[in-house]
Amino acid sequence: MKVRVSVDEDLCTACALCYDELPEVYEDRGDGIAKVRDDIGGDGAIVEGELAERVLEITEECPSGALITEVIEE
Ligand code: SF4
């Protein structure tokens, strides 16, 4: 599976869940708001395999719906 990942920084409430649980993909942009890590491609980066599965799980858990994950290949 491949997914395209992004974060709606306006919706994020800085709860820290995504970058605590999945620091391979998300990070704190500096003020607690989440962003996609620059070193994997930043906003719109493609994530695949087991990491993509975990991204989908964390997307469901985000309390504010700020994680935007698009499945691009099953
Ligand atoms: S889980 Fe959602 S609300 Fe929490 S830091 Fe990540 S994007 Fe923001």
Boltz pocket constraint, residues with backbone or C-beta under 6 A from the ligand:
constraints:
  - pocket:
      binder: B
      contacts: [[A, 7], [A, 11], [A, 12], [A, 13], [A, 14], [A, 15], [A, 16], [A, 17], [A, 18], [A, 19], [A, 32], [A, 33], [A, 34], [A, 58], [A, 61], [A, 62], [A, 63], [A, 64], [A, 65], [A, 66], [A, 67]]
      max_distance: 6.0
